[in-house]
C-alpha cells in the first residue's frame, strides 16, 4: 500500500513538473492506469488525477501526435452553470470528433472528452464522478445540458408524441425503444441514443467476443426537426417512399454512432434506389 501511494505520488510530480515526459509515460502505460481506476478503489482519486483524455478542445501537436488533457484541465475550462463532465466513447478519435452527438456542445462551446481506447467504456463504468462533478455520456437519452433542471422534462420530451414521431415509429417498429425530436442535433438529420442502462457498442463487442450472452438492447431514434431532409420527410405522402427514407436515416445514424448494420446490402440497395430517383 505504501509503495503504491509513493509510485502514484511520483507520477503526479512528473505530470506536474515534466508534462512532456509524463506524456511519453502515458503513451506506454495509460491503459494500465485506466485499469487501476476500476481495480484499486482506495487510490481511485489519485489515479483519476493521472488520467489523460483526448477532447474537443485539444488538437494534435505540430508532429500530428494526439494531445491529451487531464480532468483538472477540463474542470478549469467548464462553462458557467456546468456541473457535469461530458464524454463520448467512439471507435477512433476521428469518429469521435465527427459524431453528431457533439453538435449541441459545439454550438454552446462546451468541451467533451473523446474516449477512443478499447478499455474506455469499461473505465467510465467504474468512474461516477471527479471532484464532485458527475460524468455524463453524451450518447445517452438522459442528456442534461448546463442550465437545465433534471426534474423538468426537456423540449424533446414535450414534443415526443407528435405526428412525425408516430409515423417514424410505425416504420422502425421493434428496432427502436422510442422515437422523438432531438435537442442535441443541429446539422445532422438523425442519431441513435442509448438508454440509461444499455451497453454501448464498444463494450457490447468486447463482451460478445468473450462468448457472453447479452440481452437485446434497443436504441432510441432522435431526429432533427429543423433539418431540411426531415422537413421534406414530414411532407412525404407516399408511405412506401417515406419508409424507405426513414430506414436510410436509421442506418446512417447507426453508422455514425459506431454500430454495425444488420443488413448492409439492404442499406446499399435503398441508397441506390434513392440515387436513381434523384438522377431521374
Phi, psi and omega in degrees: 000317180294319180296320179298313180297321179293320180296316179294321178295321178295319179294323178294321176297318177298317180295323182284319189260334181224068185301328180292320177293322179294326178299322177293319177299314182299321181301325182271322191236012182302318182293331177294318177295324178297320176298322180298329179300329181263347186249341183240083185297323184297330183249018186300319181294318179295321179292320181301323178296335182270350181291148178229142185224149165287157179204170180289350179258352184247118180262172176290154179280185184298334179270005179082007180279141181292127178267152184234152179242149175274167177294328176293322175301315181298314181300325180290344181251009181294146181278167181298132179087356182278127180233017180226154175258111185271139179215161178222132177261128181220165181286336179208163179297319180297317178297322178296314182297332183261009183293136177296340180293346182271352191300315180293329180287322176296320180296323184264001178070031181261128180285142177232132175286136182251110184257118186226010173275153187296339183266357192295319181294323175296319179303311184290341174289344181251355177246113180263329181201166175216127180052040177081001180254125180285149175275143181228118176284120186285352178267004181270154183291334184271041182293128177239121181265159179306134179094350179269147177265121182301331184281347182255139178293147180277176180299321181297321180292324180297327185256016189294338186256021182288171188297320182294320177301318181293321178295316180296319181298324178294326180286312183283335173052240186274009178281342182228157177278325185201154174234133180199159173296156185251145173258354184261343184268138178234326181236343179266150182283331185199161174206164175252137178237156184261150173291168186301324186249010181282145174287140175284165182303320182297309180294323179297317179294321179297315183289323177294326180294336178271002177087011181280136177278126184245144176291151178295138180234125181258132177281171171255140182260120177246138179236153180269102185297342181266356182284136181305323180294320179289322177296321176293323178299319181296335181271352184290121181267337178282109185295327179293316178292321177303313181296322180299314182291320179300317181292326175295316179298321179296315180294321178296319178295324178297314180296316180296333181269006178081016180264154179274144176279135178289330181220079181301324182296321179295322177297316179297318179299316180297315179299319181295320178296317180293323178293320178297318178298320180295318180292330177293000000 
